[in-house]
C-alpha cells in the first residue's frame, strides 16, 4: 500500500501512517493538500492527515480540504496517537541564549507555556512541519526545534527535553482519505459537513433534530467560516454509526433538505486502541 503524508520523514503524521500500516510504502509530501492530491491522481492509495488535537482543537489545513464541495476522497479510517513534543537542537547550547524555536504552528501552540518557562528569550517561528523545523535547528546555533525524537536522532541532535507539551495527555487524531469506502464493522463513526440554507434561529437545531430523535450519538460538532460571506459557516459533525445503517441513512435523508449542501465525508471504524 502507498500512503502519502505531510513530510519530510520524521513528522508525527508519519508516525500515524506507520501506526496505520507499518508495512506500507510511505511517501512524504510538502503539504497536506499535496498528500491528498496524490490520492486523487492515483499516485497514492490513501493519505494520512491530522484533523484534531486534544489541546488545540481542529487542524484547519485538513478541514479546508474536507469542505471542498467536489471532494473525490472519503474518510476510511481514524488513528489516534499520543504526541510527545521534544525540544531538540545542537548540543551544548545555553537555553538562555536561544533566540528562536522552530516548529509547526500546532506544535508551537501546544507547548506555549513550556516555551515561556524553558526558553524565555526565544521567539517562536512557524515551519511547514516539525521535521522541517528540526532541519533548521540542525543548521543554526542559538536555535531549537520542537519535534519528534525519531526525526532528531539521525541528525545527532541533543534532546534538551523529551516532552514539553503543556498537557502530558496530548493526543492527535488523524484520518485516512482514500477513494474507496469502508465497510460496516458494528462500531463505526460517520463524518458529515454541511452549510445552512438560511441564517434563522433554530436552523442548526432543525438539521440535528433527526439524529436526536433517533437517539444517534453526536460526538463532535465544529464550525468553520465559508470564506464567502461573513456569518456563514461549514458545520462538521461526527455521529456514531455507519452510513449504511438504516437508522443513520434515514436521519441523513431527513436532515439533508434542511441544509443548503450536505456531504457525507465517510463512515469508518471508530478508533478504540488503548
BELUR-V339502 format. One record per backbone hydrogen bond with DSSP energy under -1.0 kcal/mol. NH is the residue of the N-H (numbers start at 1). CO is the residue of the C=O. E is the energy in kcal/mol with one decimal. If there is no record, write none. Layout:
BEGIN
NH,CO,E
NH,CO,E
END
This chain:
BEGIN
3,25,-2.9
4,46,-2.3
5,27,-1.8
7,29,-3.3
11,8,-1.0
15,11,-1.5
16,12,-2.1
17,13,-2.2
18,14,-2.4
19,15,-1.9
20,16,-2.1
21,17,-2.4
24,21,-1.4
25,1,-3.5
27,3,-3.2
29,5,-2.5
35,31,-1.7
36,32,-2.0
37,33,-2.8
38,34,-1.7
40,36,-1.9
41,37,-1.9
42,39,-1.7
43,38,-2.9
44,38,-1.4
45,2,-2.0
46,2,-1.5
47,177,-2.3
48,4,-2.3
49,175,-2.5
51,173,-2.9
52,173,-1.7
53,57,-2.8
54,171,-2.9
57,53,-2.0
59,51,-2.2
63,59,-1.7
64,60,-2.5
65,61,-1.1
66,62,-2.2
67,63,-1.6
68,65,-1.3
71,68,-1.5
74,178,-3.6
75,265,-3.0
76,176,-2.6
79,174,-2.5
81,172,-2.1
83,170,-2.4
86,147,-2.6
87,161,-2.9
88,145,-2.8
89,158,-1.6
97,94,-1.6
99,142,-2.5
100,142,-1.4
101,123,-2.2
102,144,-2.6
103,125,-1.8
108,104,-2.4
109,105,-2.2
110,106,-1.9
115,111,-2.4
116,112,-1.6
117,113,-1.5
118,114,-2.9
119,115,-2.5
122,119,-1.9
123,99,-2.8
125,101,-2.9
127,103,-2.2
133,129,-1.7
134,130,-1.8
135,131,-1.6
136,132,-1.7
137,133,-2.3
138,134,-1.9
144,100,-2.1
145,88,-2.6
146,102,-2.2
147,86,-2.2
151,148,-1.4
152,148,-1.3
153,149,-2.1
156,153,-1.9
157,152,-1.6
158,89,-2.8
160,87,-2.3
161,87,-1.4
164,85,-3.2
166,110,-2.7
170,167,-1.0
172,81,-2.3
173,52,-3.6
174,79,-3.6
175,49,-2.8
176,77,-2.4
177,47,-2.7
178,74,-2.5
189,268,-2.7
190,239,-2.8
191,266,-2.5
192,237,-3.0
193,263,-2.0
194,235,-1.9
195,261,-2.2
200,198,-1.3
203,200,-2.0
206,202,-2.1
207,203,-1.4
208,204,-2.0
209,205,-2.0
211,208,-1.0
212,208,-1.8
213,209,-2.9
215,212,-1.7
216,211,-2.9
219,238,-1.9
220,238,-1.3
222,236,-2.5
224,234,-2.5
226,232,-2.2
232,229,-1.8
234,224,-3.7
235,194,-2.9
236,222,-3.7
237,192,-2.3
238,220,-2.1
239,190,-2.6
240,217,-2.3
241,188,-2.5
245,242,-2.1
249,245,-3.0
250,246,-2.4
251,247,-2.0
252,248,-2.5
253,249,-2.3
254,250,-2.1
255,251,-2.1
256,252,-2.3
258,255,-1.7
259,256,-2.0
260,195,-2.7
261,195,-1.2
263,193,-2.9
265,191,-2.3
266,191,-1.1
268,189,-2.4
270,187,-2.5
END
